[in-house]
Amino acid sequence: MVSSKVKISSSNPKNFEDILDKTGGFGLFQLLILSILLSLDFPSAWIGLIPIFIGRAPDYWECNGVVVDANNTCNCNGTLSAPYPFTSIVGEWSLVCSTSWASDFITSIQMVGCLVGALLSSQIADWYGRRYATFGLCFVFALGSCVSAVAPDPYVFTAARFLCGAGSAATH
């Protein structure tokens, strides 16, 4: 009687670490390449997250020099200002009461810009080539970032955040 046994080689990788060991490991060159590739995503991630940080409302406000709770800001009949040194777009443009929705809306518009940029970037790359599409989207990204830094009001800031979102497609 002839028995056929299938010999399972111990060199077959069973998990990701085995594959790394078989291909030479994760050395300095792989770390360098990973760092270079991931560094391209840092600006995009920062631009995507910054509305969360700069759109925060302070816990208390100053109404005519008197400290009021954040829930009582609508009752202020005078000058409403954010406490020093707190700075955000909410405090700078007094986005409270009837305009308290604006900070979240700006973030949503930025995400719509991301969607538009992702949908159009491949078509732009087909028409003009990947290099020009990437450079163009990086320019849109930089333009939106610069304009949002000096935006005088929430409307310009919203348009700039849309450009940032659309330009962030260049980093993906």
C-alpha positions as CSV (number, residue, x, y, z in Angstrom):
1,M,0.0,0.0,0.0
2,V,1.4,3.3,-1.1
3,S,0.6,6.2,1.1
4,S,1.0,9.7,-0.1
5,K,1.7,12.2,2.5
6,V,1.6,15.9,1.8
7,K,4.6,17.5,3.4
8,I,3.8,20.9,4.7
9,S,6.8,23.1,4.4
10,S,7.7,25.0,7.5
11,S,8.8,27.8,5.2
12,N,5.2,28.7,4.2
13,P,4.4,32.0,5.9
14,K,1.5,31.8,8.3
15,N,1.2,35.5,9.2
16,F,2.4,38.9,8.2
17,E,5.5,38.8,10.4
18,D,6.6,35.6,8.6
19,I,6.2,37.3,5.3
20,L,8.4,40.2,6.5
21,D,11.0,37.8,7.8
22,K,11.0,35.9,4.5
23,T,11.4,39.1,2.4
24,G,14.2,40.5,4.5
25,G,12.5,42.2,7.4
26,F,11.5,45.8,8.0
27,G,14.8,47.7,7.9
28,L,15.9,51.3,7.7
29,F,15.1,51.6,4.0
30,Q,11.5,50.4,4.5
31,L,11.2,52.8,7.4
32,L,12.5,55.7,5.2
33,I,10.1,54.9,2.4
34,L,7.1,54.6,4.8
35,S,8.0,57.9,6.4
36,I,8.2,59.6,3.0
37,L,4.9,58.2,1.9
38,L,3.1,59.0,5.1
39,S,4.4,62.5,5.4
40,L,2.3,63.4,2.4
41,D,-0.9,62.6,4.4
42,F,0.0,64.9,7.4
43,P,-1.1,68.2,5.7
44,S,-4.3,66.6,4.5
45,A,-5.0,65.1,8.0
46,W,-4.3,68.4,9.7
47,I,-6.4,70.4,7.2
48,G,-9.2,67.9,7.8
49,L,-9.0,68.1,11.6
50,I,-8.4,71.8,12.1
51,P,-12.1,72.9,12.0
52,I,-12.7,70.7,15.0
53,F,-10.0,72.6,17.0
54,I,-10.7,76.1,15.8
55,G,-14.5,75.7,15.9
56,R,-14.7,75.1,19.6
57,A,-16.9,77.3,21.6
58,P,-15.7,78.7,24.9
59,D,-17.2,77.5,28.2
60,Y,-18.0,81.1,29.2
61,W,-18.2,84.5,27.6
62,E,-17.9,88.1,28.6
63,C,-21.0,90.2,28.2
64,N,-20.2,93.9,28.7
65,G,-17.3,92.8,31.0
66,V,-19.5,90.4,33.0
67,V,-18.7,86.7,32.8
68,V,-21.7,84.7,31.6
69,D,-22.2,81.0,31.1
70,A,-22.2,79.6,27.5
71,N,-25.9,78.7,27.9
72,N,-26.8,82.3,28.7
73,T,-25.1,84.1,25.7
74,C,-28.4,84.7,23.9
75,N,-29.5,86.9,26.8
76,C,-26.6,89.4,26.3
77,N,-27.9,92.8,25.1
78,G,-24.4,94.3,24.8
79,T,-21.0,93.3,23.5
80,L,-20.3,89.6,23.6
81,S,-16.7,88.6,23.5
82,A,-14.7,85.4,24.1
83,P,-12.5,85.4,27.2
84,Y,-8.8,86.2,26.7
85,P,-6.7,84.2,25.5
86,F,-9.3,81.9,24.0
87,T,-9.4,82.2,20.3
88,S,-11.6,80.4,17.8
89,I,-13.8,81.2,14.9
90,V,-16.8,81.0,17.2
91,G,-15.3,83.7,19.4
92,E,-13.9,85.8,16.6
93,W,-17.1,86.0,14.6
94,S,-19.5,85.5,17.6
95,L,-21.1,82.4,16.1
96,V,-23.6,81.9,19.0
97,C,-27.4,81.7,19.3
98,S,-28.9,82.0,15.8
99,T,-25.5,81.3,14.1
100,S,-24.2,78.5,16.4
101,W,-24.7,76.0,13.6
102,A,-22.1,77.7,11.4
103,S,-19.0,76.0,12.8
104,D,-20.4,72.5,12.2
105,F,-21.7,73.6,8.8
106,I,-18.2,74.8,7.7
107,T,-16.8,71.3,8.6
108,S,-19.6,69.7,6.5
109,I,-18.8,72.0,3.5
110,Q,-15.2,71.0,3.8
111,M,-16.2,67.3,3.6
112,V,-18.4,68.1,0.6
113,G,-15.2,69.6,-0.9
114,C,-13.4,66.3,-0.2
115,L,-16.1,64.5,-2.1
116,V,-16.0,66.8,-5.0
117,G,-12.2,66.7,-5.2
118,A,-12.2,62.9,-5.0
119,L,-14.7,62.6,-7.7
120,L,-13.2,65.1,-10.1
121,S,-9.5,64.4,-9.5
122,S,-9.4,61.2,-11.5
123,Q,-11.2,62.9,-14.5
124,I,-8.8,65.9,-14.3
125,A,-5.9,63.4,-14.2
126,D,-7.3,61.7,-17.3
127,W,-7.6,65.0,-19.2
128,Y,-4.3,66.6,-18.2
129,G,-2.1,63.9,-16.7
130,R,-1.4,62.9,-13.2
131,R,1.4,65.3,-12.7
132,Y,-0.6,68.4,-13.7
133,A,-3.6,67.2,-11.7
134,T,-1.5,66.6,-8.6
135,F,0.2,70.0,-8.9
136,G,-3.1,71.7,-9.6
137,L,-4.8,70.1,-6.7
138,C,-1.9,71.0,-4.4
139,F,-2.2,74.6,-5.6
140,V,-5.9,74.5,-4.7
141,F,-5.1,73.0,-1.4
142,A,-2.5,75.7,-0.6
143,L,-4.7,78.5,-1.9
144,G,-7.6,77.3,0.4
145,S,-5.2,77.0,3.3
146,C,-3.9,80.6,2.8
147,V,-7.3,82.1,2.3
148,S,-8.7,80.4,5.4
149,A,-5.9,81.8,7.5
150,V,-6.8,85.3,6.6
151,A,-10.6,85.0,6.1
152,P,-12.4,88.1,7.3
153,D,-15.8,86.4,7.8
154,P,-17.4,83.0,8.0
155,Y,-18.5,83.1,4.3
156,V,-15.0,83.4,2.9
157,F,-13.8,80.9,5.5
158,T,-16.4,78.4,4.3
159,A,-15.4,78.8,0.6
160,A,-11.7,78.4,1.6
161,R,-12.5,75.2,3.6
162,F,-14.3,73.9,0.5
163,L,-11.1,74.5,-1.5
164,C,-9.0,72.8,1.1
165,G,-11.3,69.8,1.0
166,A,-11.2,69.6,-2.8
167,G,-7.5,70.0,-2.9
168,S,-6.9,67.3,-0.3
169,A,-7.7,64.8,-3.1
170,A,-4.1,65.4,-4.3
171,T,-2.6,63.6,-1.3
172,H,-4.5,60.4,-1.8
